[in-house]
């Protein structure tokens, strides 16, 4: 695993796009602070740039570096939610402008997967996570389900977990509202 982490970090530092296992489905990722790398993902997925992507961090405290205000409710939910949880936050900062929605929000998940968590820690920045498929096609649950076009056009494909899987669906996405309540956007 250490060798894969080192190789992947090298690609990310160069602005490359990776295909990698996450705590949910297989993902396409890049440096969340690099606008050129994010453009590469949009091109690879053949999707419009206005469509946003999730970013992964290694721990809840790191979220404070990329969001102006993290409500206490968010920390409680991250600690207690049983499945992978993505939270939409207001006041995004320190990220590539083409990653942040026009309404200044960003979707962030603390990765529970050992590889992606250690990768993020080694890289020292959040990593974009979007499903490893072309826009409009089904999300791949297994590595074998990833379209050859995606694998051939990414800068690096992580050589781990090609015969295993984590969750069988994307994460739950919630948005925390004023007052601490939240609404589920995707379950």
Backbone as ProteinMPNN parsed JSONL, in Angstrom:
{"seq_chain_A": "XXXXXXXXXXXXXXXXXXXXXXXXXXXXXXXXXXXXXXXXXXXXXXXXXXXXXXXXXXXXXXXXXXXXXXXXXXXXXXXXXXXXXXXXXXXXXXXXXXXXXXXXXXXXXXXXXXXXXXXXXXXXXXXXXXXXXXXXXXXXXXXXXXXXXXXXXXXXXXXXXXXXXXXXXXXXXXXXXXXXXXXXXXX", "coords_chain_A": {"N_chain_A": [[0.811, -1.196, 0.0], [1.966, 1.237, 0.731], [3.712, 1.883, -1.386], [1.9, 2.346, -3.467], [0.601, 4.592, -2.45], [2.703, 6.481, -2.446], [3.278, 6.634, -5.248], [0.819, 7.585, -6.189], [0.516, 10.05, -4.86], [2.611, 11.443, -6.062], [1.63, 11.715, -8.691], [-0.684, 13.266, -8.184], [0.489, 15.631, -7.21], [1.591, 16.615, -9.519], [-0.57, 17.541, -10.85], [-2.184, 15.596, -11.886], [-4.773, 13.21, -12.837], [-6.477, 10.704, -11.131], [-7.634, 7.285, -10.857], [-9.289, 5.646, -8.368], [-9.828, 3.584, -5.397], [-12.439, 4.272, -3.099], [-14.176, 5.014, -0.011], [-16.659, 4.35, -0.782], [-17.825, 3.893, -3.836], [-15.787, 3.179, -6.806], [-13.627, 5.854, -7.681], [-12.881, 8.928, -9.468], [-10.249, 11.144, -9.161], [-8.494, 14.153, -8.039], [-6.249, 16.832, -7.157], [-7.872, 18.973, -5.058], [-7.421, 21.651, -4.999], [-6.444, 22.463, -7.374], [-7.207, 23.955, -10.25], [-6.793, 23.341, -12.979], [-6.477, 20.562, -12.961], [-9.008, 19.803, -12.129], [-10.506, 20.602, -14.331], [-9.562, 18.703, -16.121], [-10.795, 16.403, -15.124], [-13.514, 16.963, -15.631], [-13.414, 16.932, -18.405], [-12.596, 14.269, -18.868], [-14.795, 12.88, -17.814], [-16.656, 13.778, -19.518], [-18.525, 15.848, -19.011], [-20.505, 18.715, -18.073], [-18.967, 21.683, -16.851], [-20.238, 23.012, -14.798], [-21.354, 21.207, -13.103], [-20.985, 19.91, -9.896], [-18.511, 18.422, -7.675], [-17.711, 16.044, -5.125], [-15.5, 16.383, -2.328], [-12.839, 14.713, -0.649], [-11.623, 14.418, 2.664], [-9.218, 13.737, 5.268], [-9.855, 13.796, 7.977], [-12.224, 15.119, 10.376], [-11.501, 17.603, 11.531], [-9.958, 18.815, 9.58], [-11.756, 19.881, 7.79], [-12.302, 22.471, 8.562], [-10.323, 23.965, 7.332], [-11.246, 24.409, 4.822], [-13.772, 25.417, 4.811], [-15.721, 28.155, 5.9], [-17.303, 28.1, 8.254], [-17.931, 25.486, 10.381], [-20.597, 23.805, 11.455], [-21.48, 22.635, 14.752], [-23.224, 20.499, 14.655], [-22.406, 19.147, 12.374], [-19.995, 17.87, 13.131], [-21.03, 16.139, 15.068], [-22.707, 14.509, 13.481], [-20.844, 13.365, 11.718], [-19.365, 11.835, 13.505], [-21.281, 9.972, 14.377], [-22.808, 8.888, 12.265], [-23.512, 5.954, 10.482], [-22.929, 5.018, 7.883], [-21.046, 5.94, 4.869], [-20.838, 9.458, 4.724], [-21.623, 12.481, 3.232], [-21.376, 15.926, 3.535], [-22.888, 18.991, 2.74], [-21.519, 22.13, 2.768], [-21.667, 25.628, 3.561], [-19.873, 28.562, 2.499], [-17.333, 27.954, 1.254], [-13.751, 27.735, 1.004], [-10.282, 28.257, 0.095], [-10.055, 26.468, -2.027], [-10.03, 25.221, -5.425], [-11.525, 27.446, -7.681], [-13.274, 26.49, -9.668], [-14.336, 24.266, -8.553], [-16.082, 24.928, -6.614], [-19.477, 25.638, -6.001], [-21.727, 28.096, -7.471], [-23.219, 29.2, -5.429], [-21.477, 29.218, -3.38], [-21.035, 26.83, -1.972], [-19.801, 23.625, -0.84], [-19.334, 20.122, -1.104], [-18.338, 17.786, 1.234], [-16.642, 14.884, 2.392], [-15.518, 12.85, 5.037], [-13.137, 10.52, 4.614], [-13.403, 7.076, 5.197], [-12.111, 4.919, 4.289], [-9.203, 2.951, 4.331], [-7.028, 3.126, 2.445], [-7.641, 5.508, 0.852], [-7.845, 7.399, 2.89], [-5.267, 7.389, 4.036], [-3.859, 8.175, 1.788], [-4.8, 10.815, 1.38], [-3.845, 12.022, 3.727], [-1.067, 11.739, 3.302], [-0.769, 13.263, 0.985], [-1.613, 15.753, 1.834], [-3.625, 17.527, 1.227], [-7.108, 18.071, 0.339], [-8.853, 15.674, -1.732], [-10.484, 15.42, -4.818], [-13.49, 13.628, -5.379], [-15.27, 11.804, -7.53], [-17.603, 9.766, -9.223], [-16.273, 6.963, -11.051], [-16.946, 7.072, -13.913], [-18.293, 7.876, -17.169], [-20.218, 10.817, -17.627], [-23.644, 10.366, -17.056], [-23.612, 7.627, -17.359], [-23.795, 4.396, -15.66], [-22.621, 4.236, -12.259], [-19.568, 2.703, -11.338], [-19.403, -0.192, -9.4], [-17.661, -2.286, -8.946], [-14.18, -2.655, -9.75], [-13.825, -3.875, -12.251], [-16.002, -2.938, -13.618], [-15.46, -0.421, -14.522], [-15.288, 1.748, -17.224], [-13.248, 1.234, -20.109], [-12.385, 3.513, -21.443], [-12.201, 5.479, -19.417], [-10.213, 4.346, -17.744], [-8.028, 4.26, -19.501], [-7.549, 6.935, -20.049], [-7.051, 8.311, -17.712], [-4.487, 9.68, -15.586], [-3.288, 8.014, -13.772], [-3.942, 4.807, -12.446], [-4.876, 3.398, -9.526], [-3.361, 0.57, -8.132], [-4.729, -1.236, -6.381], [-7.215, -3.18, -4.614], [-8.7, -4.272, -6.742], [-10.318, -6.47, -6.926], [-12.146, -6.36, -4.927], [-14.772, -4.706, -3.014], [-16.262, -1.802, -1.505], [-18.748, -0.004, -0.194], [-21.938, -0.448, -1.769], [-23.114, 1.618, -3.004], [-23.237, 5.184, -3.705], [-22.32, 7.774, -1.277], [-24.421, 8.987, 1.442], [-25.879, 12.158, 1.134], [-26.098, 15.168, 2.823], [-27.453, 18.337, 3.855], [-26.727, 20.861, 6.09], [-28.876, 22.914, 7.843], [-29.728, 26.279, 8.862], [-29.749, 26.68, 12.351], [-29.127, 24.101, 12.962], [-30.555, 21.839, 12.153], [-30.997, 19.298, 9.617], [-31.213, 18.365, 6.126], [-31.818, 15.607, 4.023], [-30.247, 15.115, 1.005], [-29.496, 13.144, -0.744], [-29.985, 9.737, -0.34]], "CA_chain_A": [[0.0, 0.0, 0.0], [2.832, 2.417, 0.807], [4.216, 2.199, -2.727], [0.78, 2.932, -4.212], [0.388, 5.938, -1.914], [3.783, 7.336, -2.963], [3.057, 6.845, -6.683], [-0.387, 8.387, -6.384], [0.83, 11.411, -4.406], [3.45, 12.04, -7.109], [0.73, 12.088, -9.793], [-1.521, 14.371, -7.716], [1.319, 16.839, -7.121], [1.831, 17.079, -10.885], [-1.841, 17.954, -11.434], [-2.767, 14.462, -12.587], [-6.071, 12.643, -12.493], [-6.33, 9.312, -10.714], [-8.79, 6.415, -10.625], [-8.898, 5.061, -7.085], [-10.895, 3.082, -4.533], [-12.813, 5.158, -1.996], [-14.991, 4.32, 0.989], [-17.923, 3.97, -1.41], [-17.573, 3.288, -5.139], [-14.54, 3.629, -7.435], [-13.699, 7.267, -7.981], [-11.886, 9.694, -10.21], [-9.857, 12.21, -8.254], [-7.374, 15.042, -8.294], [-6.013, 17.847, -6.144], [-9.051, 19.839, -4.984], [-6.996, 23.05, -5.072], [-5.853, 22.658, -8.695], [-8.281, 24.176, -11.228], [-6.488, 22.628, -14.23], [-6.755, 19.143, -12.736], [-10.464, 19.661, -12.075], [-10.941, 20.673, -15.731], [-9.25, 17.393, -16.724], [-11.837, 15.459, -14.711], [-14.725, 17.275, -16.405], [-13.177, 16.458, -19.779], [-12.578, 12.814, -18.82], [-16.159, 12.409, -17.567], [-17.5, 14.351, -20.578], [-19.643, 16.499, -18.332], [-20.424, 20.173, -18.015], [-18.167, 22.127, -15.712], [-21.076, 23.54, -13.721], [-21.7, 20.111, -12.205], [-19.996, 19.893, -8.82], [-17.975, 17.147, -7.22], [-17.421, 15.887, -3.7], [-14.083, 16.236, -2.005], [-12.549, 13.864, 0.507], [-10.6, 14.834, 3.617], [-8.81, 12.608, 6.109], [-10.459, 13.872, 9.308], [-13.214, 16.189, 10.505], [-10.871, 18.892, 11.836], [-9.433, 19.372, 8.331], [-12.835, 20.594, 7.107], [-12.183, 23.886, 8.928], [-9.4, 24.631, 6.402], [-11.884, 24.58, 3.517], [-15.113, 25.955, 5.014], [-15.667, 29.25, 6.872], [-17.921, 27.744, 9.529], [-18.39, 24.095, 10.46], [-21.528, 23.71, 12.589], [-21.272, 21.518, 15.683], [-24.04, 19.392, 14.16], [-21.617, 18.39, 11.391], [-19.086, 16.984, 13.864], [-21.854, 15.095, 15.685], [-23.142, 13.59, 12.433], [-19.668, 12.626, 11.232], [-18.999, 10.86, 14.545], [-22.297, 8.962, 14.664], [-23.424, 8.308, 11.065], [-22.963, 4.605, 10.282], [-22.511, 4.819, 6.492], [-20.333, 7.11, 4.342], [-21.672, 10.655, 4.799], [-21.126, 13.706, 2.62], [-22.122, 17.083, 4.027], [-22.759, 20.211, 1.952], [-21.223, 23.264, 3.648], [-21.632, 26.982, 2.999], [-18.646, 29.312, 2.779], [-16.129, 27.237, 0.821], [-12.545, 28.558, 0.878], [-8.998, 27.586, -0.146], [-10.245, 25.415, -3.02], [-10.085, 25.714, -6.797], [-12.804, 28.141, -7.917], [-14.174, 25.697, -10.508], [-14.865, 23.168, -7.749], [-17.075, 25.497, -5.705], [-20.726, 26.064, -6.646], [-22.006, 29.539, -7.503], [-23.759, 29.622, -4.137], [-20.364, 29.156, -2.421], [-21.095, 25.619, -1.159], [-18.932, 22.508, -1.218], [-19.699, 18.848, -0.479], [-17.127, 17.181, 1.802], [-16.791, 13.637, 3.145], [-14.334, 12.309, 5.716], [-12.977, 9.168, 4.091], [-13.189, 6.012, 6.189], [-11.341, 3.884, 3.617], [-7.808, 3.031, 4.759], [-6.154, 3.639, 1.39], [-7.88, 6.906, 0.492], [-7.536, 8.217, 4.052], [-3.802, 7.523, 4.129], [-3.445, 8.951, 0.617], [-5.096, 12.227, 1.652], [-2.883, 12.472, 4.741], [0.258, 11.841, 2.671], [-0.825, 14.354, 0.01], [-1.709, 16.981, 2.614], [-4.72, 18.36, 0.716], [-8.267, 17.258, -0.016], [-8.857, 15.077, -3.066], [-11.793, 15.338, -5.45], [-14.024, 12.282, -5.542], [-16.456, 11.697, -8.369], [-17.684, 8.375, -9.679], [-15.374, 6.618, -12.163], [-17.748, 6.774, -15.094], [-18.647, 9.036, -17.979], [-21.467, 11.424, -17.199], [-24.841, 9.717, -17.564], [-23.488, 6.165, -17.339], [-23.867, 3.883, -14.289], [-21.419, 4.297, -11.413], [-18.998, 1.363, -11.181], [-19.265, -0.724, -8.046], [-16.415, -3.057, -8.984], [-13.151, -2.159, -10.663], [-14.07, -4.438, -13.588], [-17.105, -2.198, -14.236], [-15.0, 0.889, -14.999], [-15.141, 1.797, -18.673], [-11.867, 1.307, -20.582], [-12.084, 4.909, -21.784], [-11.788, 6.148, -18.175], [-8.936, 3.77, -17.316], [-6.971, 4.596, -20.465], [-7.316, 8.373, -20.135], [-6.606, 8.849, -16.422], [-3.028, 9.719, -15.494], [-2.837, 6.883, -12.967], [-4.966, 3.93, -11.878], [-4.335, 2.769, -8.327], [-3.29, -0.879, -8.286], [-5.236, -1.924, -5.184], [-8.654, -3.458, -4.463], [-9.343, -4.519, -8.037], [-11.253, -7.592, -6.827], [-13.001, -6.175, -3.754], [-15.57, -3.486, -3.051], [-16.674, -1.265, -0.214], [-20.196, 0.172, -0.234], [-22.493, -0.729, -3.087], [-23.75, 2.815, -3.531], [-22.596, 6.424, -3.271], [-22.593, 8.203, 0.089], [-25.571, 9.817, 1.759], [-25.517, 13.572, 1.1], [-27.005, 16.006, 3.605], [-27.134, 19.756, 3.984], [-27.094, 21.356, 7.413], [-29.603, 24.169, 7.725], [-29.592, 27.177, 10.005], [-30.371, 26.132, 13.549], [-28.585, 22.787, 13.243], [-31.271, 20.719, 11.555], [-30.424, 18.959, 8.315], [-32.094, 17.675, 5.18], [-31.115, 14.604, 3.209], [-30.323, 15.406, -0.423], [-29.388, 11.828, -1.41], [-29.821, 8.706, 0.692]], "C_chain_A": [[0.858, 1.265, 0.0], [3.338, 2.843, -0.566], [3.121, 2.853, -3.573], [0.506, 4.357, -3.744], [1.444, 6.887, -2.471], [3.595, 7.648, -4.441], [1.894, 7.795, -6.924], [-0.161, 9.834, -5.965], [1.66, 12.134, -5.468], [2.585, 12.523, -8.277], [-0.132, 13.289, -9.393], [-0.744, 15.681, -7.661], [1.601, 17.435, -8.493], [0.539, 17.533, -11.571], [-2.543, 16.846, -12.187], [-4.108, 14.036, -12.043], [-5.884, 11.165, -12.217], [-7.68, 8.596, -10.716], [-8.415, 5.619, -9.384], [-10.09, 4.536, -6.292], [-11.17, 4.086, -3.417], [-13.605, 4.337, -0.979], [-16.375, 3.982, 0.458], [-17.596, 3.243, -2.718], [-16.226, 3.752, -5.681], [-14.694, 5.079, -7.872], [-12.617, 7.76, -8.917], [-11.533, 10.857, -9.296], [-8.698, 13.035, -8.744], [-7.224, 15.965, -7.093], [-7.183, 18.833, -6.169], [-8.693, 21.324, -5.026], [-6.443, 23.408, -6.454], [-6.95, 22.74, -9.77], [-8.03, 23.432, -12.533], [-6.797, 21.139, -14.1], [-8.264, 18.891, -12.705], [-11.048, 19.735, -13.489], [-10.687, 19.345, -16.439], [-10.324, 16.36, -16.361], [-13.122, 15.707, -15.492], [-14.588, 16.758, -17.833], [-13.238, 14.928, -19.826], [-13.995, 12.248, -18.649], [-17.133, 12.879, -18.648], [-18.756, 14.976, -19.97], [-19.427, 17.998, -18.273], [-19.695, 20.595, -16.739], [-18.992, 22.67, -14.559], [-21.454, 22.465, -12.708], [-20.597, 19.974, -11.152], [-19.562, 18.482, -8.459], [-17.738, 17.201, -5.716], [-15.914, 15.957, -3.504], [-13.935, 15.444, -0.723], [-11.455, 14.493, 1.351], [-10.313, 13.649, 4.535], [-9.432, 12.619, 7.504], [-11.343, 15.108, 9.401], [-12.575, 17.549, 10.771], [-10.35, 19.587, 10.578], [-10.491, 20.189, 7.591], [-12.737, 22.095, 7.372], [-11.254, 24.658, 7.979], [-10.072, 24.994, 5.082], [-13.303, 25.129, 3.584], [-15.019, 27.03, 6.093], [-16.213, 28.868, 8.233], [-18.429, 26.31, 9.468], [-19.298, 23.988, 11.686], [-21.214, 22.498, 13.476], [-22.055, 20.284, 15.244], [-23.249, 18.521, 13.193], [-20.686, 17.41, 12.099], [-19.851, 15.832, 14.516], [-22.267, 14.053, 14.653], [-21.987, 12.74, 11.913], [-19.287, 11.525, 12.222], [-19.999, 9.708, 14.663], [-22.909, 8.281, 13.439], [-22.746, 6.987, 10.737], [-22.395, 4.371, 8.881], [-21.704, 6.028, 6.022], [-21.277, 8.312, 4.208], [-20.963, 11.853, 4.18], [-22.009, 14.841, 3.101], [-21.83, 18.281, 3.13], [-22.614, 21.376, 2.931], [-21.304, 24.567, 2.87], [-20.27, 27.593, 3.295], [-17.372, 28.56, 2.427], [-14.954, 28.203, 0.678], [-11.338, 27.662, 0.604], [-9.096, 26.405, -1.112], [-10.23, 26.04, -4.412], [-11.475, 26.3, -7.048], [-13.784, 27.303, -8.74], [-14.687, 24.439, -9.809], [-16.042, 23.628, -6.895], [-18.291, 25.971, -6.498], [-20.867, 27.582, -6.604], [-22.544, 30.049, -6.177], [-22.74, 29.448, -3.007], [-20.426, 27.937, -1.494], [-20.15, 24.563, -1.709], [-19.369, 21.262, -0.438], [-18.423, 18.131, -0.044], [-17.485, 15.907, 2.561], [-15.459, 13.29, 3.798], [-14.227, 10.857, 5.266], [-12.684, 8.183, 5.212], [-12.383, 4.857, 5.592], [-9.866, 4.037, 3.963], [-6.913, 3.616, 3.676], [-6.396, 5.122, 1.127], [-7.587, 7.834, 1.671], [-6.03, 8.442, 4.182], [-3.25, 8.32, 2.962], [-3.644, 10.443, 0.869], [-4.124, 12.782, 2.681], [-1.503, 12.675, 4.13], [0.313, 13.009, 1.697], [-0.921, 15.706, 0.715], [-2.79, 17.948, 2.152], [-5.917, 17.463, 0.443], [-8.181, 16.778, -1.462], [-10.297, 15.035, -3.568], [-12.2, 13.871, -5.536], [-15.313, 12.365, -6.343], [-16.458, 10.294, -8.951], [-16.865, 8.145, -10.946], [-16.166, 6.148, -13.378], [-17.923, 8.055, -15.907], [-20.002, 9.537, -17.5], [-22.651, 10.72, -17.862], [-24.794, 8.207, -17.579], [-23.522, 5.683, -15.89], [-22.521, 4.001, -13.546], [-20.884, 2.891, -11.206], [-18.859, 0.958, -9.718], [-17.947, -1.491, -7.939], [-15.439, -2.416, -9.964], [-13.431, -2.619, -12.094], [-15.182, -3.71, -14.333], [-16.694, -0.833, -14.785], [-14.736, 0.803, -16.497], [-13.667, 1.948, -19.063], [-11.455, 2.734, -20.921], [-11.564, 5.668, -20.554], [-10.401, 5.658, -17.751], [-7.781, 4.195, -18.223], [-6.625, 6.082, -20.478], [-6.997, 9.046, -18.804], [-5.078, 8.834, -16.409], [-2.473, 8.552, -14.686], [-4.041, 6.12, -12.432], [-4.325, 3.204, -10.697], [-4.449, 1.252, -8.458], [-3.697, -1.66, -7.056], [-6.733, -2.171, -5.316], [-9.381, -3.695, -5.785], [-10.353, -5.665, -7.979], [-12.171, -7.5, -5.606], [-13.836, -4.923, -3.933], [-15.892, -3.045, -1.637], [-18.192, -1.196, -0.178], [-20.691, -0.11, -1.648], [-23.218, 0.473, -3.674], [-22.981, 4.047, -3.064], [-23.015, 6.803, -1.85], [-23.935, 8.91, 0.21], [-25.087, 11.261, 1.723], [-26.574, 14.348, 1.88], [-26.538, 17.452, 3.55], [-27.616, 20.215, 5.344], [-27.714, 22.736, 7.233], [-29.341, 25.028, 8.95], [-30.345, 26.588, 11.191], [-29.922, 24.713, 13.863], [-29.36, 21.608, 12.701], [-30.638, 20.417, 10.191], [-31.466, 18.289, 7.438], [-31.24, 16.75, 4.339], [-31.343, 14.931, 1.733], [-30.228, 14.137, -1.261], [-29.177, 10.797, -0.31], [-29.296, 7.423, 0.09]], "O_chain_A": [[0.516, 2.25, -0.655], [3.386, 4.035, -0.87], [3.386, 3.804, -4.308], [0.211, 5.232, -4.558], [1.111, 7.983, -2.921], [3.735, 8.8, -4.851], [1.975, 8.696, -7.759], [-0.608, 10.751, -6.654], [1.429, 13.313, -5.738], [2.794, 13.623, -8.79], [-0.293, 14.224, -10.177], [-1.273, 16.73, -8.03], [1.824, 18.64, -8.61], [0.559, 17.874, -12.753], [-3.399, 17.11, -13.032], [-4.526, 14.434, -10.956], [-5.216, 10.459, -12.973], [-8.731, 9.226, -10.592], [-7.358, 4.989, -9.339], [-11.221, 4.982, -6.486], [-10.245, 4.676, -2.859], [-13.687, 3.113, -1.083], [-17.182, 3.389, 1.173], [-17.139, 2.1, -2.695], [-15.587, 4.621, -5.088], [-15.745, 5.485, -8.368], [-11.593, 7.111, -9.129], [-12.42, 11.486, -8.719], [-8.015, 12.691, -9.708], [-7.988, 15.88, -6.132], [-7.448, 19.456, -7.197], [-9.588, 22.168, -5.084], [-6.019, 24.543, -6.673], [-7.541, 21.728, -10.147], [-8.979, 22.935, -13.139], [-7.322, 20.528, -15.031], [-8.734, 17.869, -13.206], [-11.988, 19.006, -13.807], [-11.495, 18.91, -17.259], [-10.713, 15.543, -17.196], [-13.752, 14.761, -15.964], [-15.537, 16.213, -18.398], [-13.86, 14.358, -20.722], [-14.345, 11.247, -19.275], [-18.282, 12.44, -18.695], [-19.882, 14.671, -20.363], [-18.305, 18.484, -18.407], [-19.799, 19.948, -15.697], [-18.485, 22.776, -13.442], [-21.833, 22.779, -11.58], [-19.414, 19.929, -11.489], [-20.163, 17.494, -8.879], [-17.587, 18.272, -5.129], [-15.146, 15.628, -4.408], [-14.784, 15.496, 0.166], [-10.482, 15.034, 0.825], [-11.072, 12.681, 4.572], [-9.529, 11.573, 8.146], [-11.22, 16.031, 8.596], [-13.072, 18.559, 10.273], [-10.308, 20.816, 10.522], [-10.147, 21.101, 6.839], [-13.055, 22.9, 6.497], [-11.388, 25.874, 7.84], [-9.539, 25.791, 4.31], [-13.963, 25.291, 2.558], [-14.322, 26.847, 7.091], [-15.657, 29.262, 9.259], [-19.247, 25.962, 8.617], [-18.828, 24.071, 12.82], [-20.741, 21.469, 12.994], [-21.603, 19.156, 15.439], [-23.398, 17.299, 13.189], [-20.599, 16.246, 11.709], [-19.385, 14.693, 14.521], [-22.187, 12.852, 14.913], [-22.14, 11.538, 11.696], [-18.929, 10.417, 11.822], [-19.616, 8.591, 15.01], [-23.476, 7.195, 13.566], [-21.518, 6.916, 10.717], [-21.459, 3.587, 8.726], [-21.678, 7.048, 6.712], [-22.371, 8.198, 3.654], [-19.843, 12.193, 4.562], [-23.235, 14.738, 3.081], [-20.677, 18.555, 2.8], [-23.459, 21.586, 3.802], [-21.042, 24.603, 1.668], [-19.592, 27.182, 4.237], [-16.43, 28.532, 3.219], [-15.136, 29.353, 0.278], [-11.377, 26.457, 0.854], [-8.315, 25.458, -1.025], [-10.399, 27.251, -4.555], [-12.482, 25.706, -6.664], [-14.995, 27.393, -8.534], [-15.397, 23.637, -10.417], [-16.89, 22.826, -6.503], [-18.154, 26.622, -7.534], [-20.217, 28.262, -5.809], [-22.344, 31.215, -5.837], [-23.09, 29.52, -1.829], [-19.934, 27.99, -0.367], [-19.754, 24.598, -2.874], [-19.727, 21.346, 0.737], [-17.53, 17.897, -0.859], [-18.487, 15.85, 3.275], [-14.402, 13.422, 3.181], [-15.13, 10.058, 5.513], [-11.829, 8.424, 6.064], [-12.013, 3.924, 6.305], [-9.331, 5.144, 3.896], [-6.117, 4.513, 3.955], [-5.456, 5.915, 1.174], [-7.122, 8.955, 1.462], [-5.583, 9.565, 4.414], [-2.28, 9.061, 3.12], [-2.748, 11.243, 0.599], [-3.63, 13.898, 2.525], [-0.84, 13.675, 4.41], [1.342, 13.678, 1.595], [-0.365, 16.696, 0.238], [-2.858, 19.076, 2.64], [-5.774, 16.246, 0.327], [-7.524, 17.395, -2.3], [-11.212, 14.661, -2.833], [-11.365, 12.99, -5.74], [-16.312, 12.922, -5.889], [-15.395, 9.705, -9.146], [-16.774, 9.022, -11.805], [-16.07, 4.998, -13.807], [-17.729, 9.162, -15.406], [-20.829, 8.759, -17.025], [-22.659, 10.506, -19.075], [-25.819, 7.559, -17.787], [-23.3, 6.479, -14.977], [-21.448, 3.879, -14.138], [-21.655, 1.974, -10.927], [-18.271, 1.677, -8.91], [-17.214, -1.354, -6.959], [-15.844, -1.717, -10.893], [-13.29, -1.841, -13.038], [-15.298, -3.846, -15.551], [-17.491, -0.163, -15.441], [-14.048, -0.102, -16.97], [-12.926, 2.699, -18.428], [-10.305, 3.119, -20.708], [-10.592, 6.417, -20.654], [-9.523, 6.461, -17.438], [-6.679, 4.459, -17.744], [-5.522, 6.452, -20.878], [-6.701, 10.241, -18.778], [-4.453, 8.064, -17.138], [-1.329, 8.143, -14.884], [-5.034, 6.718, -12.017], [-3.343, 2.48, -10.864], [-5.492, 0.723, -8.841], [-3.059, -2.66, -6.724], [-7.429, -1.459, -6.039], [-10.555, -3.35, -5.92], [-11.164, -5.814, -8.894], [-12.887, -8.45, -5.289], [-13.64, -4.166, -4.884], [-15.801, -3.828, -0.691], [-18.854, -2.232, -0.135], [-19.927, -0.014, -2.609], [-23.861, 0.367, -4.717], [-22.171, 3.968, -2.14], [-23.947, 6.225, -1.292], [-24.508, 9.369, -0.778], [-24.004, 11.562, 2.224], [-27.774, 14.211, 1.64], [-25.383, 17.743, 3.24], [-28.769, 19.99, 5.713], [-27.157, 23.606, 6.564], [-28.797, 24.557, 9.95], [-31.448, 26.063, 11.039], [-30.283, 24.168, 14.906], [-28.881, 20.476, 12.774], [-29.838, 21.203, 9.683], [-32.452, 17.729, 7.918], [-30.101, 17.061, 3.992], [-32.482, 15.015, 1.272], [-30.8, 14.055, -2.348], [-28.305, 10.956, 0.544], [-29.095, 6.442, 0.806]]}, "name": "protein", "num_of_chains": 1, "seq": "XXXXXXXXXXXXXXXXXXXXXXXXXXXXXXXXXXXXXXXXXXXXXXXXXXXXXXXXXXXXXXXXXXXXXXXXXXXXXXXXXXXXXXXXXXXXXXXXXXXXXXXXXXXXXXXXXXXXXXXXXXXXXXXXXXXXXXXXXXXXXXXXXXXXXXXXXXXXXXXXXXXXXXXXXXXXXXXXXXXXXXXXXXX"}
